[in-house]
């Protein structure tokens, strides 16, 4: 899967629309988390989703690495945003 010509900006092309939509929904939830605890919980769900795709053979190790990197970046961005929001409150 990592060699498919349709990959965009480092994201793997997942096996079907259903898996792709579920992945983007997880990322969207993670980036929009309302608390640090929510962000961490959603990140754990994303890790489980990645593991399930990999264990079932739907993605290879290269795709897993891309997805893990993306999820970690989304978590870091969400935590930074939440930290900044907290610092802005009087």
Buried (B, 14 or more C-beta within 10 A) or exposed (E): BBEEEEBEEEBBBBBEEEBBEEBEEBBEBBBEBEEBEBBBBBBEBBBEBBEEBBEEEBBBEEBBBBBBEBBEEBBEEBBEBBEEEEEEEE
